[in-house]
Amino acid sequence: MSKHKLHWIESTETERWQRRTDVAASGAPANLTITDHEHQIMEGFGGCFNELGHVAISHLADEERSRVLHDLFHPEGAHKLSVCRLPIGASDYALDWYSLNETDGDLAMEHFSIERDKKHLIPYIKEALELNPELVLFASPWSPPTWMKTPKAYNYGTLRWEKEILEAYALYFVKFVQAYAEEGITIHQVHVQNEVVADQKFPSCVWTGEQLREFIRDYLGPAFEKHGLDTEIWLGTINAPEAWDEWLKKKATDFDSYAGTVLGDPEAYKYVKGVGYQWAGKHAIQRTAQSYPELRYMQTENECGDGENTWFYAKYIFNLYQHYLFNGVNAYVYWNMVLEPKGRSTWGWEQNAMITVDSGERQATRNPEYYVMKHYAHFVSPGDRRIGLQGPWTGHAIAFRKPDGTRIIVLSNPYASEKELRLGVDGDIYSLSLQPESFHTIVLES
């Protein structure tokens, strides 16, 4: 007699989030077995609050808007998002570019203001917090104020490396945390710069590892201490590649250039609570987590696709979740949760979203990546622990255990034909027939 109550949910391109009951006992050897190995404790899943996302949600009729927000944020919703991001100033998905202080030379931050954020970002965040008051928020700038940069522009360039500018920029972070607190919004973490190696036509700012080390050690950390802030400082968001083209350019931007450089300095390390990686940072996370297992890790921006929202790309994203989780992240954060169809940014890039909203139809479309997130996030909660797997299907699966002993396996069948999964749990072997190119969540209650 089986020791477990098994729930099984499957998604294919044509039939999504379908409950399956055709589970049989198997006498053949297991090809996926849950082990007793314990790994990281989860802090959750999330997405990013951006102005264009709020505009898209605002197209919805009230009932549908409530349904979408409930799906994303409510503890009984589809995704139960628990760790979300917001920009400090303009991201590349703002309506236009701005910072929170464009008064040239205002080193004392007397003209610092979040008034712009009160139109889109803050209402968006407050709606989420009403549904989930425990939502953890982290923030990062895409660009400092333009007068702090060389050249003086939101896009491209670097921070002016002058003592008074660095002191003022640290104060800029302090003012941001304090201003949001006055709005009733706690900023739990700041990540120093979005994509430190991105020299882009959208808001960006390039940093070296040495600069991050000095800024955190000598300016940002002490400023947070001086003002009594308990907001965490994270080394993020790192998009440093370890790639062939970088080698050809003789420009190293890998683990050693960023995480190794900053965390190897004891005085900088003492301020850093975690490391955020995204995009090409996926090549460095394994070595960072192995070198500093005591820190926490986050995938800070899901790769965003081309606005087509295909099942083909969803399969890639499903594996990206697994890559980061297998290599130690405590949280995985999607990029734009909601966009208009095609997801066109103000600078021209079309990107995917979990949900798209047509302004004319005023209805939400749940795209393939909505279901990718749901397969991971619906049952896996903060406080759950990743556990071990073994067998030939381990490369397509990841497992978790809840505090009450319930175990969750999230896996895919990436192949073009039906495959048999033989799942071994506590001496029982269950046979499940996986449809081609499908995603699955299996919940095992003891």
Buried (B, 14 or more C-beta within 10 A) or exposed (E): EEEBEBBBBBBBBEEBBEEBEEBEEBEEEBBBBBEEEEBBEBBBBBBBBBBBBBBBBBBBEEEBBBBBBBBBBBEEBBBBBBBBBBBBBBBBBBBEBBBBBBEEEBEEBEEBBBEBBEEBBBBBBEBBBEBBEEBBBBBBBBBBBBBBBEEEEBBBBBBBEEEEBBBBBBBBBBBBBBBBEEEEBBBBBBBBBBBBBBEBEBBBBBBBBEBBBBBBBBBBBBBBEEBEBEBBBBBBBBBBBBEEEBEEEEEBBBBBBBBBBBBBBEEBBEBBBBBBBBBBBBBBBBBBBEEBEEBBBBBBBBBBBEBEBBBEBBBBBBBBBBBBBBBBBBBBBBBBBBBBBBBBBBEEBBBBBBBBBBEEEEEBBBBBBBBBBBBBBBBBBBEBBBBEBBBEBBBBBBBBBBEEEBBBBBBBBBEEEEBBBBBBBEEBBBBBBBBEBBBBBBBBEE
